[in-house]
Amino acid sequence: MRKFANCVPVFKKQLAKNVKSFKELFYILNKKNVFFGIFPEGELNKKAGFKKFKKGAAYFSYKTKLPIIPIYMHNTN
């Protein structure tokens, strides 16, 4: 299912595992015409407001030379 949906896992506690995930993600973003969603806070936020943004989204945009298109999701629960 993960391959079918172009999902790439991110491991918060096992950072070394992310090398393979990030390489796979760069391949998907550079070779396929797909959209990619990332929560810039590093996780889902179930409370009102924002948490501090992580660097991941900017890093992927820089490395793949793809634009960031911000989207705000409100009352999605």
C-alpha positions as CSV (number, residue, x, y, z in Angstrom):
1,M,0.0,0.0,0.0
2,R,2.8,2.4,0.8
3,K,4.4,2.1,-2.7
4,F,1.0,2.5,-4.3
5,A,0.2,5.7,-2.5
6,N,3.8,7.1,-2.7
7,C,4.0,7.3,1.0
8,V,7.5,7.6,2.5
9,P,7.9,6.8,6.3
10,V,9.8,9.2,8.5
11,F,11.3,7.8,11.7
12,K,11.5,10.3,14.6
13,K,13.5,8.0,17.0
14,Q,15.6,6.2,14.4
15,L,17.1,9.0,12.3
16,A,19.5,6.7,10.5
17,K,16.5,4.9,8.9
18,N,15.5,8.2,7.2
19,V,18.4,8.2,4.8
20,K,16.6,5.5,2.7
21,S,13.3,7.3,3.0
22,F,14.7,10.6,1.9
23,K,16.4,9.1,-1.1
24,E,13.1,7.5,-2.1
25,L,11.3,10.8,-1.5
26,F,13.8,12.7,-3.7
27,Y,13.3,10.1,-6.5
28,I,9.5,10.4,-6.3
29,L,9.6,14.2,-6.4
30,N,12.1,14.4,-9.2
31,K,10.8,11.7,-11.5
32,K,7.0,11.7,-11.0
33,N,4.4,14.4,-11.5
34,V,3.0,14.2,-7.9
35,F,2.0,16.5,-5.1
36,F,3.7,16.1,-1.8
37,G,2.2,17.0,1.6
38,I,4.3,17.6,4.7
39,F,3.4,19.0,8.0
40,P,6.1,21.7,8.7
41,E,5.6,21.3,12.4
42,G,7.0,17.7,12.1
43,E,3.7,16.1,13.3
44,L,0.0,16.6,13.3
45,N,-1.2,19.3,15.6
46,K,-4.6,18.6,17.1
47,K,-4.7,21.9,19.1
48,A,-5.4,25.4,17.8
49,G,-2.5,27.4,16.6
50,F,0.9,26.5,15.3
51,K,3.9,24.7,16.7
52,K,7.4,25.8,15.7
53,F,8.2,24.8,12.1
54,K,10.9,22.3,11.4
55,K,13.5,22.7,8.5
56,G,12.3,19.6,6.5
57,A,10.0,21.3,4.0
58,A,12.5,24.0,3.1
59,Y,15.2,21.3,2.8
60,F,13.2,19.2,0.4
61,S,12.3,22.3,-1.7
62,Y,15.9,23.4,-1.9
63,K,17.3,19.9,-2.8
64,T,14.6,19.1,-5.4
65,K,14.3,22.7,-6.7
66,L,10.5,22.4,-6.4
67,P,8.3,25.2,-5.1
68,I,6.5,25.2,-1.8
69,I,2.7,25.9,-2.0
70,P,1.4,26.6,1.5
71,I,-2.0,25.1,2.3
72,Y,-3.9,25.8,5.5
73,M,-6.2,23.1,6.9
74,H,-8.8,24.2,9.4
75,N,-11.3,22.1,11.4
76,T,-10.2,18.8,9.8
77,N,-11.1,16.6,12.8
